[in-house]
Amino acid sequence: MSTSALGMNIDPILQNIAKHIKLDREETDFFVSLLHYKTLKRKEFLLRQGDICKAESFIVKGCLRTYTLDSDGFEHIISFGIEDWWKGDLYSFLTQTPSSYFIDALEDTVVLQISKENLDLLYERVPKFERFFRLLFQNAFIAQQNRINQNLSYPAEQRYVDFIKRYPQLEQRISQKQVAAYLGITPVFLSMLRRKLVKK
């Protein structure tokens, strides 16, 4: 379900934005008027492979994952998203071309969304938002490059340690299978890694 965000508690997204830019009341009201909120049940899709990512989503509550399926049907998790994170397929969103990814909910989730059209309108009316989203997209690019580098260069143990640092407490919210799919290892090997680290 997607509907206007007017009347909803939008403090979390305003606090997120306030980390980078300051808004006056008029700018805040205009921004909020462009938002929609969407609720997702567990296992429901925010985006399917082949669809165009039409909005950037701010997670108010819940947990999302971005993943692909290989030719054998195995899942490869690219990233997770939790409260106070933005989620979407940036390439698909910016180019308005079909996505290579699936994004679904691992928990019941609430997001606030801004569409590509509304984002362009926001840039025109409140230019300082260009800085905010430039920083957001820049950080997303850096995170993606780090993720690729880790997968290519880091041993599994280091990838696991970095996962814990990047997503503190997330292990308590998702299954061992999900963590293993993110790390590119089997759940059995993940259990071995955990036991090894506990002994250190």
Secondary structure, DSSP 8 states (H G I E B T S, - for coil): -EEE-TTS--HHHHHHHHTT----HHHHHHHHHT-EEEEE-TT-EEE-TTSB--EEEEEEES-EEEEEE-TT--EEEEEEE-TT-EES-HHHHHHT-B-S-EEEESS-EEEEEEEHHHHHHHHHH-THHHHHHHHHHHHHHHHHHHHHHHHHHS-HHHHHHHHHHHSTTGGGTS-HHHHHHHHTS-HHHHHHHHHHHHH-
